[in-house]
Amino acid sequence: MLEDTERLRILIADGHLRRVHEVAEVVTKLGHEAIPRETDLEALGQLTSTERPHVTIVTTPGSRVWTDDFSDVFSVFRWRSQ
């Protein structure tokens, strides 16, 4: 578990509460404090001011929770045969 000085307060915002909780679960498993909120973009500024998070994650429609399935750095290189 992370020490309190190493933990981040992460605000997770989206218009769909289910998505917010999916991301919050990942954030919590990483040892950080998740602040899940269902909100719209117009209210995000006030919410950020009220909650005072270290980081804010705003999910977008169609986005997926990060997994190691997407950590293949070598897939971005174009390999040429000599």
DALIN-V78479 format. One record per pair of residues at least 24 apart in sequence whose ideal C-beta (glycine too) atoms are under 10 Angstrom apart, sorted by the first residue. I is the first residue (numbers start at 0). J is the second residue. Records with the same first field share a line. If there is no record, write none. Layout:
I=J, J
This chain:
0=30
1=29, 30, 31, 32
2=30
3=32
5=30, 31
6=30, 31, 32, 53
7=31, 32, 33, 52, 53, 54
8=32, 33, 34, 50, 51, 52, 53, 54, 55
9=33, 34, 35, 50, 52, 53, 54, 55, 56
10=34, 35, 36, 38, 43, 46, 47, 49, 50, 51, 52, 53, 54, 55, 56, 57
11=35, 36, 37, 38, 52, 54, 55, 56, 57, 58
12=36, 37, 38, 39, 40, 42, 43, 46, 47, 50, 52, 55, 56, 57, 58
13=37, 38, 39, 56, 57, 58, 59, 60, 62
14=38, 39, 40, 57, 58, 59, 60
15=58, 60
18=58, 59, 60, 62, 63, 64
19=56, 58
21=58, 63, 64
22=56, 57, 58, 62, 63, 64, 65
23=56
24=64
25=56, 64, 65, 66
26=54, 56, 64
